Every structure is written in C-alpha cells, then in structure tokens.
C-alpha cells in the first residue's frame, strides 16, 4: 500500500482509497480527489510539505498529512 506522500515528482498515480475521517475526508473529496481519479505529482517541497499535484486539470497543493490519507496505485 502506497500513499500519495511517498510518490516522487513526475509520476502519475490513480487514487485507490481515502483513509481520512469525517470532515477531513470530505475536504479531500471536495478538492476533486476521489477513488479512481488520476493524480500527477508536479513537485514536492524540499521538506516534503506541501506536495503540488495536478488533479482533473487543475493544480493543487496538499499538506503532507493530507497526502498520507490518500492511498494510490
């Protein structure tokens, strides 16, 4: 099982599952990150926070804590 946090720059992955609870999971889903969607990792900040991704054609910055809740394949 890999999370979005572990993916390196320039890779495209597919979301398998969201592991967050309640409002946090809802917020991630509201950003367009849902099961089956493709996520392209654009860049990762030097200390790993935030992670910049492209989802559904728009750019998004995610905190490391949020990226950890997104299981990918």
Buried (B, 14 or more C-beta within 10 A) or exposed (E): EEBBBEBEEEEEBEBBEBBBEEEBBEEBEEBEBEEEEEBBBBEBEEEEBBBBBBBEEEEBEBEBEBBBBBBBE
